[in-house]
C-alpha cells in the first residue's frame, strides 16, 4: 500500500474540537503565546473559527491580541449601513456583548524590551502604560455605556509590577455593576524580583482613595499582595461574602471587615486554588 492509498483522516467531532479549544484558551500562557493561539485558531477553518470565537468572546483577554480599543470597537452599536460581521459573526456587536462572562487584563513589565542588558526590575506604577490604562478605560466604557450585561468576573494579572497601580491610578473607580467576582494577582518571574517583591510588601502603606467602592462584588480573590492591600480591597467591597488570599501572615490587618463577609479561604503560596484552608463563620 502506497501513501496515496491511505484514507484521509476523518474530521474530529465538533464536541471534541470545542473541548480542545476551551482547554487551550483557559490555560495560563504569556501574552505572546495567547496572541499566537488566537491567530492560529482563527485560520484553521471556518468550523474552528466559529467555535473558537464564541469561547474567546465569552472569556475575553484584553490585549491578546485584541486591544482595549479593538474590543470596544467590536462592542459598539452599529448603524444599519456599518459592517457588522466581525469574525464572520452575524450581528457581531450584539453577539459579542451577550457572550462575555469574564474580562482578564494582563499587565506585564519586561525591562529588556526598553533597555537592553538592563537588570530585571519591578515597575511600581505608570501613568502611561497601555496595558494598565486599558483596565480603567475598558471598565469605564463598559460601565458607562452598559456593555456586557452578562459579565460576572474581572481578573487583573500583574507581572513584575508593584502594588501601587490600582490605588494610585484609580483603576476601579468606574466599575460595572453586573460584576460579582474580582480576581487580582501579582506574580514575579525571576528569583531576584521575588526577593524584591518581599521587600516591597513590607514597605507597603495603606493609601486608598475615597469613592472607590465596588458594592457589586460578592467574591474577592487577591494573591501575591501585601495584607494591607488585601485589607484595602476588602474595605472597598462592602457587600463581599467570600475572600480568597494566599498565606496567613498579617491577618491582624483585616480588623475592619464588612458584616457580609462569611468565608475566608487561605491558599498556601505553593498550592493550587483547590488546595486551601477554609475558615468559615466570620
ABEGO torsion letter per residue (X at the ends): XBAAABBBBBBBBAAAAAAAAAAAAABBBBAAAAAAAAAAAAAABAAAAAAAAAAAAABBBBGOABBAAAAAAAABBBBAABBAABGGBBGAAAAAAAABABBBBBBBBBAAAABBGBBBBBBABBAABAAAAAAAAAAAAAAAAGBGAABABBBBBBBGBBAAAAAAAGAAABBBAABABBBBBBBBABAAAAAAAAAAAAABBBABBBGABBAABABBBBBGBBAAAAAAAAAABAABABBBBBEABGAAAAABBBAABABBBBBBAABBAABBBBBBGX
